[in-house]
Amino acid sequence: MSIDKPFTKENLDSYLKELGKEFRKLNGTKMPAEIILIGGAAILANYGFREMTYDIDAIILASSVMKDAVNHVGDKLGLPNGWLNTDFTNTSSFSDKLSEVSVYYKTFSNVITVRTVLAEYLVAMKLMSGRQYKNDLSDVAGILWEHQKINKPISKEAIITAIAILYGEKAELLPVPQKMIDDAFINGDFERVFNEIRESEKQAKDILLDFNKSYPSELKGENIDFILEQARRKKQQNDLEKE
């Protein structure tokens, strides 16, 4: 995704509105489409703690002309081809149960129905992904925080149930997201947890950028957590030596 065109709460609906118009023009009204927003886009639609996202992940249930509609809107508004994508279906956070746990968001041009994922399932997805250098874990804390503020808290039990429904009874989180969710509920101050994790994610991004500059082509999905852990241990050691 182009970093020149971030998606925000303010412009998300305008892009979907344009998509509705274009899809209706190409497809007519006899075969409506359904889009289920996932990840950052779902958070933008439902919460206020996230300023932007650089991709819109979605489940798209539509005729083949939807791809053309997406590309036409991208050309018109200066977005890259595939700005609305289904790439996440190849990741560990995908589940074929997501359609069943989605809720209505809005309809555009009377032809595209847009849905988002229920809160506890969105938390489950973010935990299953659990990337320390993205917004996954701060998104979890942010969702818990916002529900706490409106007196509609999400329980840890509800999250455990959501994980089991999406990924099976034997599904297990990676150590970092598992520790994060355990510590968050012990702490109980989700605002503080959110701010601490967001700062940690920013540091993780900087660590990985520096590593990639020093060791081009060595950064891979399977070694990211190890690299971050080693960098943090080194920093802790350096801090101790300075004392």
C-alpha positions in Angstrom: 0.0 0.0 0.0 1.2 3.5 -0.7 2.0 5.4 2.4 0.9 8.6 0.7 -2.7 7.5 0.9 -3.5 6.3 4.4 -7.1 5.2 5.1 -8.7 7.1 8.0 -12.1 7.0 9.7 -12.9 10.2 7.8 -12.1 8.9 4.3 -13.0 5.2 4.6 -16.7 5.7 3.9 -16.0 8.0 0.9 -13.9 5.3 -0.7 -16.6 2.7 -0.1 -19.2 5.1 -1.5 -17.2 5.5 -4.7 -16.8 1.7 -4.9 -20.6 1.3 -4.5 -21.2 3.7 -7.4 -18.6 2.0 -9.7 -19.8 -1.5 -8.9 -23.4 -0.5 -9.6 -22.4 1.0 -12.9 -20.5 -2.2 -14.0 -22.7 -4.8 -12.4 -26.2 -3.3 -12.1 -28.4 -4.1 -9.1 -29.5 -7.7 -9.7 -26.4 -9.2 -8.0 -25.6 -7.3 -4.8 -22.2 -7.7 -3.2 -21.1 -8.1 0.4 -17.8 -6.9 1.9 -16.7 -7.8 5.4 -14.1 -5.4 6.7 -11.3 -7.1 8.7 -8.4 -5.8 10.8 -7.5 -2.1 10.7 -10.4 -1.1 8.5 -12.8 -2.7 10.9 -11.2 -0.9 13.8 -11.5 2.5 11.9 -15.1 1.8 11.3 -16.0 1.0 14.9 -13.4 2.7 17.2 -11.6 6.0 17.7 -8.2 5.0 19.1 -6.6 4.2 15.7 -5.8 7.1 13.4 -5.2 5.3 10.2 -4.3 2.1 8.3 -2.4 1.5 5.1 -4.4 -1.4 3.8 -8.1 -2.5 3.8 -8.3 -6.2 4.3 -11.7 -7.7 3.6 -13.7 -10.8 2.7 -15.3 -10.0 -0.7 -18.4 -11.8 -1.8 -19.2 -10.4 -5.2 -19.2 -11.0 -9.0 -15.9 -10.9 -10.8 -16.5 -7.3 -11.9 -15.7 -6.2 -8.3 -12.0 -6.4 -9.1 -12.5 -4.0 -12.0 -14.6 -1.7 -9.8 -11.8 -1.7 -7.1 -9.2 -0.8 -9.7 -11.3 1.9 -11.4 -11.8 3.6 -8.0 -8.1 3.3 -7.2 -7.3 4.9 -10.5 -9.8 7.7 -9.9 -8.7 8.5 -6.4 -5.0 7.8 -6.7 -5.0 4.5 -4.8 -2.9 1.5 -5.8 -4.6 -1.4 -7.6 -5.9 -3.8 -5.0 -6.3 -1.1 -2.4 -9.2 -3.3 -1.1 -7.7 -6.8 -0.9 -8.2 -10.3 0.4 -4.5 -11.0 1.1 -5.2 -11.7 4.8 -6.9 -15.0 3.8 -3.4 -16.4 3.5 -2.4 -15.5 7.1 -2.8 -17.2 10.4 -5.6 -14.8 11.4 -8.0 -16.0 8.7 -10.9 -18.2 9.6 -13.8 -19.4 7.4 -16.1 -18.6 10.4 -15.6 -14.9 10.1 -18.7 -14.3 7.9 -20.8 -15.9 10.7 -19.5 -13.5 13.4 -19.9 -10.3 11.3 -22.4 -7.5 11.9 -24.0 -4.9 9.6 -22.1 -1.7 9.1 -23.5 0.3 6.1 -24.9 -0.1 2.6 -23.5 1.8 -0.3 -25.5 2.6 -3.5 -28.1 0.0 -2.5 -25.8 -2.6 -3.9 -22.8 -3.2 -1.6 -23.5 -4.3 2.0 -20.5 -3.7 4.3 -20.1 -5.6 7.5 -17.5 -5.7 10.2 -16.4 -8.3 12.7 -17.8 -8.5 16.3 -15.4 -7.1 18.9 -14.3 -10.3 20.7 -13.6 -12.0 17.3 -11.6 -9.0 16.1 -9.6 -9.3 19.3 -9.1 -13.0 18.7 -7.9 -12.3 15.1 -5.4 -9.7 16.3 -4.1 -12.1 19.0 -3.7 -14.9 16.6 -1.7 -12.7 14.3 0.2 -11.1 17.2 2.8 -9.1 15.3 4.9 -7.0 17.7 5.9 -4.5 14.9 2.4 -3.9 13.6 -0.7 -2.6 15.5 -2.0 -6.0 16.4 -1.4 -6.0 20.2 -2.2 -2.2 20.6 -5.4 -2.8 18.7 -6.3 -5.5 21.2 -5.7 -3.2 24.1 -7.5 -0.3 22.3 -10.6 -2.4 21.8 -10.6 -3.5 25.4 -10.1 0.1 26.5 -13.0 1.5 24.4 -15.4 -1.2 25.6 -14.3 -0.5 29.2 -15.0 3.2 28.7 -18.6 2.6 27.6 -19.3 0.0 30.3 -19.5 -2.8 27.9 -16.4 -4.7 28.9 -15.1 -7.7 27.0 -14.2 -10.6 29.3 -11.2 -12.8 28.9 -13.6 -15.8 28.8 -15.4 -14.2 25.8 -12.0 -13.9 24.0 -11.1 -17.5 24.7 -14.4 -18.6 23.4 -14.0 -16.5 20.3 -10.6 -18.0 19.6 -12.0 -21.5 19.9 -14.9 -20.7 17.6 -12.7 -19.2 14.9 -9.6 -21.5 15.1 -10.7 -24.6 17.0 -10.6 -25.8 20.6 -6.9 -26.7 20.4 -5.8 -23.3 19.0 -2.9 -21.7 20.9 -1.5 -18.2 20.8 2.1 -17.5 20.3 3.9 -16.7 23.6 4.1 -12.9 23.1 0.3 -12.3 22.5 -0.6 -14.9 25.1 1.5 -13.0 27.7 0.1 -9.7 26.5 -3.6 -10.7 27.0 -2.9 -12.3 30.4 -1.0 -9.3 31.7 -3.6 -6.9 30.3 -6.4 -8.5 32.3 -4.2 -8.7 35.4 -3.4 -5.0 35.0 -7.0 -3.9 34.2 -5.9 -0.4 33.2 -6.4 -0.9 29.4 -5.6 2.7 28.6 -2.1 2.4 30.2 -1.6 -1.0 28.5 -2.6 0.5 25.2 -0.1 3.4 25.5 2.7 1.1 26.6 2.2 -1.4 23.8 1.9 1.3 21.2 5.3 2.6 22.3 6.7 -0.9 22.2 5.4 -1.4 18.7 7.1 1.8 17.5 10.4 0.7 19.0 10.0 -2.7 17.3 9.5 -1.0 14.0 12.7 1.0 14.5 14.7 -2.1 15.5 13.6 -3.9 12.4 14.3 -0.9 10.1 17.8 -0.7 11.6 18.4 -4.4 11.2 17.3 -4.4 7.6 19.7 -1.5 6.8 22.6 -3.5 8.4 21.6 -6.9 7.0 19.6 -6.5 3.8 17.5 -9.5 2.8 18.1 -11.2 6.1 14.8 -10.1 7.7 12.1 -12.8 7.3 8.8 -13.6 8.9 10.1 -16.5 10.9 13.0 -14.7 12.5 11.4 -11.4 13.4 10.5 -12.3 17.0 14.0 -13.7 17.6 15.6 -10.5 16.2 13.4 -8.3 18.4 14.1 -10.4 21.5 17.9 -10.3 20.9 17.8 -6.5 20.3 15.8 -5.9 23.5 18.2 -8.1 25.6 21.1 -6.2 24.2 19.5 -2.9 25.1 18.8 -4.1 28.6 22.4 -5.2 29.0 23.7 -1.9 27.8 21.4 -0.1 30.2 22.7 -2.1 33.1 26.3 -1.4 32.1 25.6 2.3 32.1 24.2 2.2 35.7 
